[in-house]
Structures are given as C-alpha cells and as structure tokens.
Amino acid sequence: MSEVRSEVEELIRRLVDQPEKVKVAEFPSGDEILLEVEVAPEDLGKVIGRQGRTVRALRTLLETRNAREAIPYGLEIIED
C-alpha cells in the first residue's frame, strides 16, 4: 500500500460514520495513479460534500502532493 493511498484512506475514514466500509484501491491510469474510493451508501454524501466541496478539497490535497512528487494521483468516488 502506498503512502498516499493510506493517507487518503485515513482522511476519508475520519469523515464517515462507517469507517470500516471504506476501501481505497490504486490503479495505474495513463500517466497518473488513480485512487478509487468506495464507502457505505449512507456516507457517500459526506465524502462528496455540499456541491462537491469535500471531494474537491481532497483532490486539491492530492494536487499539492503531486507538485512535490513525480507521480500524479487522481481521485474517483465509486457509486454503486
């Protein structure tokens, strides 16, 4: 498990009511590494936030991390 993946997973676990259902998978996707996040359906709104603000903030954190490292990361929320 990469350091970035574990950090994102920990951040999301702190946001939701059911942290045991948080899953973060890591996949190479073109020139970046894609992090796919799954949470309980009841927690989906908490991860996305009002008007997408929370997920946008998570993506911004990844962008700042990308500026320091050579490998860019992307973030997708998986909805069932």
N, CA and C of each residue as an Amber inpcrd file, in Angstrom:
protein
   240
   0.8480000  -1.1730000   0.0000000   0.0000000   0.0000000   0.0000000
   0.8970000   1.2400000   0.0000000   0.6070000   2.1610000  -0.9120000
   1.4290000   3.3640000  -0.9880000   1.0810000   4.3230000   0.1540000
   2.0000000   5.2120000   0.4230000   1.8070000   6.1940000   1.4860000
   0.6230000   7.1150000   1.1760000   0.5030000   7.5320000  -0.0770000
  -0.5870000   8.4190000  -0.4800000  -1.9300000   7.7250000  -0.2990000
  -1.9990000   6.4730000  -0.7240000  -3.2500000   5.7090000  -0.5870000
  -3.6530000   5.5880000   0.8800000  -2.7200000   5.2740000   1.7430000
  -3.0500000   5.1200000   3.1600000  -3.4450000   6.4560000   3.7850000
  -2.8330000   7.5510000   3.3460000  -3.2150000   8.8700000   3.8700000
  -4.6290000   9.2540000   3.4410000  -4.9600000   9.0180000   2.1690000
  -6.3090000   9.3170000   1.6740000  -7.3310000   8.4520000   2.4010000
  -7.0100000   7.1860000   2.5820000  -7.9180000   6.2720000   3.2840000
  -8.1680000   6.7530000   4.7200000  -7.1370000   7.1870000   5.3960000
  -7.2770000   7.6760000   6.7690000  -8.1270000   8.9460000   6.8140000
  -7.9150000   9.8570000   5.8860000  -8.7250000  11.0820000   5.8340000
 -10.2010000  10.7530000   5.6370000 -10.4780000   9.8480000   4.7200000
 -11.8730000   9.5000000   4.4360000 -12.4920000   8.7530000   5.6050000
 -11.7380000   7.8930000   6.2620000 -12.2660000   7.1860000   7.4380000
 -12.7040000   8.1680000   8.5300000 -12.0040000   9.2760000   8.6430000
 -12.3570000  10.2780000   9.6510000 -13.6050000  11.0860000   9.2750000
 -13.9700000  11.0740000   7.9950000 -15.1350000  11.8210000   7.5350000
 -16.4580000  11.0630000   7.6980000 -16.4010000   9.7470000   7.6490000
 -17.6160000   8.9390000   7.5360000 -18.0590000   8.3440000   8.8750000
 -19.3130000   7.8630000   8.8860000 -19.8560000   7.2100000  10.0720000
 -19.4900000   5.7280000  10.1420000 -19.2280000   5.1250000   8.9860000
 -18.8920000   3.7010000   8.9330000 -17.4800000   3.5300000   8.3500000
 -16.4480000   3.8360000   9.1370000 -15.0790000   3.7830000   8.6130000
 -14.6280000   2.3850000   8.2040000 -15.2460000   1.3640000   8.7450000
 -14.8460000   0.0010000   8.4060000 -15.2290000  -0.3640000   6.9680000
 -16.1240000   0.3990000   6.3540000 -16.5560000   0.1100000   4.9800000
 -15.7880000   0.9220000   3.9320000 -14.8200000   1.6920000   4.3620000
 -14.0180000   2.4880000   3.4250000 -12.9970000   1.5890000   2.7480000
 -12.9640000   1.6520000   1.4110000 -11.9860000   0.9040000   0.6230000
 -11.3680000   1.8660000  -0.3840000 -10.0580000   1.8600000  -0.4540000
  -9.3510000   2.6760000  -1.4350000  -8.4700000   1.7480000  -2.2650000
  -8.7250000   1.7300000  -3.5590000  -7.9460000   0.9060000  -4.4810000
  -7.0780000   1.8200000  -5.3430000  -5.9370000   1.2990000  -5.7500000
  -4.9590000   2.0800000  -6.5010000  -4.7270000   1.4160000  -7.8550000
  -4.9150000   2.1840000  -8.9450000  -4.7440000   1.6500000 -10.2890000
  -3.9290000   2.6080000 -11.1430000  -2.9900000   2.0900000 -11.9370000
  -2.3150000   2.9620000 -12.9040000  -3.3060000   3.3380000 -14.0050000
  -3.3110000   4.6000000 -14.3830000  -4.2400000   5.0800000 -15.4010000
  -3.5230000   6.1190000 -16.2620000  -2.9780000   5.6670000 -17.3620000
  -2.2380000   6.5770000 -18.2330000  -0.9860000   7.0800000 -17.5410000
  -0.8980000   8.3910000 -17.3850000   0.2880000   8.9840000 -16.7580000
   0.0990000   9.2810000 -15.2770000  -1.0030000   8.7920000 -14.6910000
  -1.2450000   9.0250000 -13.2640000  -1.6390000   7.7310000 -12.5730000
  -1.7230000   7.8080000 -11.2570000  -2.2310000   6.6860000 -10.4650000
  -3.6030000   7.1070000  -9.9520000  -4.5970000   6.3110000 -10.2460000
  -5.9680000   6.6120000  -9.8790000  -6.3140000   5.9290000  -8.5610000
  -6.8240000   6.6950000  -7.6200000  -7.3140000   6.1510000  -6.3620000
  -8.8370000   6.0860000  -6.4480000  -9.3850000   4.8830000  -6.3510000
 -10.8330000   4.6910000  -6.3770000 -11.3120000   4.4480000  -4.9600000
 -12.2590000   5.2510000  -4.5250000 -12.7450000   5.2220000  -3.1470000
 -14.1630000   4.6680000  -3.1230000 -14.3850000   3.6900000  -2.2560000
 -15.7250000   3.1430000  -2.0070000 -16.0620000   3.3550000  -0.5470000
 -17.2810000   3.8200000  -0.2920000 -17.7730000   3.9930000   1.0730000
 -19.1840000   3.4390000   1.1440000 -19.7230000   3.3450000   2.3420000
 -21.1060000   2.9060000   2.5130000 -22.0220000   3.9090000   1.8170000
 -23.1210000   3.4520000   1.2380000 -24.0350000   4.3720000   0.5440000
 -24.5000000   5.5490000   1.4130000 -24.6580000   5.3080000   2.7070000
 -25.1020000   6.3690000   3.6140000 -24.0340000   7.4490000   3.7990000
 -22.7770000   7.1070000   3.5590000 -21.6600000   8.0350000   3.7640000
 -21.2290000   8.7500000   2.4920000 -21.8370000   8.4180000   1.3790000
 -21.4360000   8.9970000   0.1060000 -21.5420000  10.5230000   0.1120000
 -22.6120000  11.0340000   0.6690000 -22.8060000  12.4880000   0.7450000
 -21.7400000  13.1800000   1.5840000 -21.2610000  12.5160000   2.6050000
 -20.2320000  13.1040000   3.4640000 -18.9030000  13.2050000   2.7410000
 -18.6130000  12.2350000   1.8930000 -17.3550000  12.2490000   1.1600000
 -17.4120000  13.2530000   0.0090000 -18.5650000  13.3700000  -0.6310000
 -18.6990000  14.3160000  -1.7340000 -18.8560000  15.7390000  -1.1990000
 -19.6650000  15.9120000  -0.1740000 -19.8660000  17.2250000   0.4250000
 -20.8670000  18.0680000  -0.3550000 -21.2160000  19.1950000   0.2170000
 -22.1450000  20.1020000  -0.4540000 -21.5000000  20.6680000  -1.7080000
 -22.2080000  20.5060000  -2.7960000 -21.7440000  20.9590000  -4.1100000
 -20.3490000  20.4170000  -4.4400000 -20.0040000  19.2590000  -3.8810000
 -18.7390000  18.6100000  -4.1910000 -17.5210000  19.2200000  -3.5150000
 -17.7410000  20.0200000  -2.4920000 -16.6270000  20.7230000  -1.8570000
 -15.6330000  19.7940000  -1.1620000 -16.1230000  18.7690000  -0.5120000
 -15.2190000  17.8720000   0.2250000 -14.3320000  17.0860000  -0.7310000
 -14.9310000  16.5040000  -1.7610000 -14.1310000  15.7360000  -2.7200000
 -13.1970000  16.6760000  -3.4830000 -13.6250000  17.8880000  -3.7340000
 -12.7500000  18.8620000  -4.3940000 -11.5520000  19.1940000  -3.5080000
 -11.7890000  19.3140000  -2.2050000 -10.6960000  19.5870000  -1.2660000
  -9.7130000  18.4150000  -1.2180000 -10.2280000  17.1880000  -1.2380000
  -9.3580000  16.0140000  -1.2620000  -8.5080000  15.9990000  -2.5340000
  -9.1280000  16.3430000  -3.6640000  -8.3830000  16.3960000  -4.9190000
  -7.3240000  17.5010000  -4.8850000  -7.6420000  18.6180000  -4.2500000
  -6.6670000  19.7000000  -4.1180000  -5.4770000  19.2620000  -3.2790000
  -5.7400000  18.5190000  -2.2140000  -4.6360000  17.9840000  -1.4130000
  -3.7380000  17.0680000  -2.2470000  -4.3610000  16.2540000  -3.0850000
  -3.5750000  15.3800000  -3.9570000  -2.7750000  16.1980000  -4.9710000
  -3.3550000  17.2780000  -5.4800000  -2.6450000  18.1260000  -6.4410000
  -1.4100000  18.7560000  -5.8010000  -1.5250000  19.1870000  -4.5570000
  -0.3580000  19.7710000  -3.8910000   0.7060000  18.7040000  -3.6630000
   0.2600000  17.5070000  -3.3780000   1.1990000  16.3910000  -3.2300000
   1.8650000  16.0780000  -4.5700000   1.0760000  16.1580000  -5.6430000
   1.6050000  15.9010000  -6.9820000   2.6970000  16.8970000  -7.3400000
   2.5810000  18.1190000  -6.8770000   3.5810000  19.1460000  -7.1790000
   4.9310000  18.7970000  -6.5490000   4.9100000  18.0600000  -5.4310000
   6.1470000  17.6850000  -4.7460000   6.7520000  16.3900000  -5.2570000
   5.9430000  15.5600000  -5.8780000   6.4040000  14.2480000  -6.3240000
   6.2950000  14.1230000  -7.8350000   6.9490000  13.1380000  -8.3700000
   6.9460000  12.9350000  -9.8200000   5.7050000  12.1910000 -10.3130000
   4.9880000  11.5150000  -9.4220000   3.8490000  10.6930000  -9.8200000
   2.5440000  11.4140000  -9.4730000   1.7480000  11.7920000 -10.4800000
   0.4620000  12.4270000 -10.1840000  -0.5900000  11.3990000  -9.7610000
  -1.4760000  11.8290000  -8.8770000  -2.5640000  10.9810000  -8.3950000
  -3.9020000  11.6060000  -8.7550000  -4.8710000  10.7490000  -9.0940000
  -6.2390000  11.1700000  -9.3340000  -7.1370000  10.5100000  -8.3050000
  -8.3370000  11.0550000  -8.1280000  -9.2650000  10.5210000  -7.1290000
 -10.6400000  10.3900000  -7.7340000 -11.2360000   9.2170000  -7.6020000
 -12.5980000   8.9540000  -8.0710000 -13.3980000   8.3260000  -6.9350000
 -14.6380000   8.7650000  -6.7960000 -15.5570000   8.1870000  -5.8220000
 -16.4550000   7.2040000  -6.5770000 -16.4610000   5.9640000  -6.1340000
 -17.2610000   4.9250000  -6.7750000 -18.6470000   4.8950000  -6.1480000
 -19.6610000   5.0360000  -6.9970000 -21.0540000   4.9540000  -6.5290000
 -21.6540000   3.6570000  -7.0140000 -22.3250000   2.9550000  -6.1340000
 -22.9640000   1.6870000  -6.5240000 -24.3390000   1.9230000  -7.0620000
